[in-house]
Amino acid sequence: MNRWLKLIGCAVAFDIYWALVVMLRERGTVLWVVLAVIVWLTLPASLRYPALLLTVAGCALDALFALSGLIHFNSGWLLPGWMMALWLMFASVWIRLIRATQLPLVLLVILAAVGGPLAYFLGERLGAIEFLHPAFTVLSWMAAGWLLLMAAFHYLMRKPL
């Protein structure tokens, strides 16, 4: 199969996973975690640690957003299990995509800084999270956070771990 078709299929599969997780949230947490771990385990061993690193950093970023009063997860948890599963799946898919495409670093970081906050905006519309400030304010902080997170991650990925 064409490499680009595989990448598009991977992205579409992640979007379907994301939609199911955000719509069903706690009703499928165990399934979301199991699926994310399975995908993570399919990564080459050398990429599993970087994926975990991105997962932990992403979860910390979300916890920071919640603790700072920008957002509230409607599950009642600071960071619900379904969100941690989303981060692990995102990290696993993202690493697979960046290794396969070799797109310029600046483009990858910009894509993440736009796509990340867009996902939260859609999640807010689907009732998964609540913005505690005007959307523009929340999304601006999220874009900055995602930009810094992904720039740091991609810098580290270019170096041997």
PyMOL commands that set and color helices and strands:
alter all, ss='L'
color gray80, all
select helices_A, chain A and resi 3-41+45-67+81-101+105-125+135-157
alter helices_A, ss='H'
color red, helices_A
select strands_A, chain A and resi 71-73+129-131
alter strands_A, ss='S'
color yellow, strands_A
deselect
rebuild
show_as cartoon
